[in-house]
């Protein structure tokens, strides 16, 4: 987008450089996330999607879709803000912030996340979210996270708990 110099603060789409379809898909994904629409998010993913972040290091296919459904099902006060999205034929990236109350402790979290994407057949086939686990754990877990958030055992504990929660969610969904 470029700014029009009309003195009114108007913006217009640069017609010579329209938004790439992959960028539109990223924006669609985060718009669905912001309105807590897990099914719309799931439709943005390719059948062979691979997702990874510090809490869920390796999810594939329906497991990745269910992770978003699970998180949204218990997100009482989630706010998602997409700060930047860019994409082309080679891949995409986004910066976004999630603000919410961590359900296990009742503590407030403001998590700033960087995402990388790859695409196939007009859908997201690879999605890598990265954030500071130490910063997240200090907010979500309090003193325990502040002092041990850098340690592998705490990260493993959080991953085991997250995996168990996802497994229970998936079992309930299947029944």
For each residue, the residues with C-beta under 8 A, 3 or more apart:
1: 11 12 13 14
2: 11 12 14
3: 9 10 11
4: 8 10 11 12
5:
6: 10
7:
8: 4
9: 3
10: 3 4 6
11: 1 2 3 4
12: 1 2 4
13: 1 18 19
14: 1 2 17 18
15: 18
16:
17: 14
18: 13 14 15
19: 13 23 24
20: 23 24 87 88 89
21: 24 25 122
22: 25 26 87 88 89 91 92 117 119
23: 19 20 26 27 85 86 87 88 92
24: 19 20 21 27 28
25: 21 22 28 29 44 87 92 119 122 123 124
26: 22 23 29 30 85 87 92 94 115 117 124
27: 23 24 30 31 82 85
28: 24 25 31 32 40 44
29: 25 26 32 33 41 44 124
30: 26 27 33 34 80 82 85 94 96
31: 27 28 34 35 82
32: 28 29 35 37 38 40 41 44
33: 29 30 36 37 41 68 72 80
34: 30 31 79 80 81 82
35: 31 32 40
36: 33 72 75 78
37: 32 33 40 41 72
38: 32 41 42 65 68 69 72 73
39: 42 43 69
40: 28 32 35 37 43 44
41: 29 32 33 37 38 44 45 65 68 72
42: 38 39 45 65 68 69
43: 39 40
44: 25 28 29 32 40 41 123 124
45: 41 42 49 64 65 123 124 125 127
46: 49 119 120 121 123 124 125
47: 61
48: 60 61 120 125
49: 45 46 60 61 64 65 123 124 125 126 127
50: 58 59 60 64 125 126 127
51: 56 59 60 64 67 127 128 129
52: 56 57 58 59 127 128 129
53: 56 57 113 128 129 130 131
54: 57 129 130 131 133 136 155
55: 158 159 162
56: 51 52 53 59 64 67 159 162 163 166
57: 52 53 54 159
58: 50 52
59: 50 51 52 56 63 64 67 166
60: 48 49 50 51 63 64
61: 47 48 49 64 65
62: 65 66
63: 59 60 66 67 166 170
64: 45 49 50 51 56 59 60 61 67 68 127
65: 38 41 42 45 49 61 62 68 69
66: 62 63 69 70 166 169 170 173
67: 51 56 59 63 64 70 71 166
68: 33 38 41 42 64 65 71 72
69: 38 39 42 65 66 72 73 169 173
70: 66 67 73 74 165 166 169
71: 67 68 74 75
72: 33 36 37 38 41 68 69 75 78
73: 38 69 70 169
74: 70 71 103
75: 36 71 72 78 100
76: 100 101 103
77: 99 100 101
78: 36 72 75 98 99 100
79: 34 98 99 100
80: 30 33 34 96 97 98 99
81: 34 96 97 99
82: 27 30 31 34 85 94 95 96
83: 94 95 96 97
84: 93 94 95
85: 23 26 27 30 82 92 93 94
86: 23 92 93 94
87: 20 22 23 25 26 91 92 93 117 119
88: 20 22 23 91 92
89: 20 22
90:
91: 22 87 88 116 117 118 119
92: 22 23 25 26 85 86 87 88 116 117 118 119
93: 84 85 86 87 114 115 116 117
94: 26 30 82 83 84 85 86 114 115 117
95: 82 83 84 112 113 114 115
96: 30 80 81 82 83 112 113 115
97: 80 81 83 110 111 112 113
98: 78 79 80 109 110 111 113
99: 77 78 79 80 81 108 109 110 111
100: 75 76 77 78 79 108 109
101: 76 77 106 107 108 109
102: 105 106 107 108 109 139 140 141
103: 74 76 106
104: 140 161
105: 102 140 141 142
106: 101 102 103
107: 101 102 139 140 141 142
108: 99 100 101 102 139
109: 98 99 100 101 102 136 139 140
110: 97 98 99 139
111: 97 98 99 131 135 136 139
112: 95 96 97 131 132
113: 53 95 96 97 98 129 130 131
114: 93 94 95 129 130 131
115: 26 93 94 95 96 127 128 129 130
116: 91 92 93 126 127 128 130
117: 22 26 87 91 92 93 94 124 126 127 128
118: 91 92 124 125 126
119: 22 25 46 87 91 92 122 123 124 125
120: 46 48 123 125
121: 46 125
122: 21 25 119
123: 25 44 45 46 49 119 120
124: 25 26 29 44 45 46 49 117 118 119 127
125: 45 46 48 49 50 118 119 120 121
126: 49 50 116 117 118
127: 45 49 50 51 52 64 115 116 117 124
128: 51 52 53 115 116 117
129: 51 52 53 54 113 114 115
130: 53 54 113 114 115 116
131: 53 54 111 112 113 114 135 136
132: 112 135 136
133: 54 136 137 149 150 155 158
134: 137 138 145 149 150
135: 111 131 132 138 139 149
136: 54 109 111 131 132 133 139 140 145 149
137: 133 134 140 141 144 145 146 148 149 154 158
138: 134 135 141 142 145 146 149
139: 102 107 108 109 110 111 135 136 145
140: 102 104 105 107 109 136 137 145
141: 102 105 107 137 138 144 145 146 149 154
142: 105 107 138 145 146
143: 146 147
144: 137 141 147 148 154
145: 134 136 137 138 139 140 141 142 148 149 154
146: 137 138 141 142 143 149
147: 143 144
148: 137 144 145 151 153 154
149: 133 134 135 136 137 138 141 145 146 154
150: 133 134
151: 148 154 155
152: 155 156
153: 148 156 157
154: 137 141 144 145 148 149 151 157 158
155: 54 133 151 152 158 159
156: 152 153 159 160
157: 153 154 160 161
158: 55 133 137 154 155 161 162
159: 55 56 57 155 156 162 163
160: 156 157 163 164
161: 104 157 158 164 165
162: 55 56 158 159 165 166
163: 56 159 160 166 167
164: 160 161 167 168
165: 70 161 162 168 169
166: 56 59 63 66 67 70 162 163 169 170
167: 163 164 170 171
168: 164 165 171 172
169: 66 69 70 73 165 166 172 173
170: 63 66 166 167 173 174
171: 167 168 174 175
172: 168 169 175
173: 66 69 169 170
174: 170 171
175: 171 172
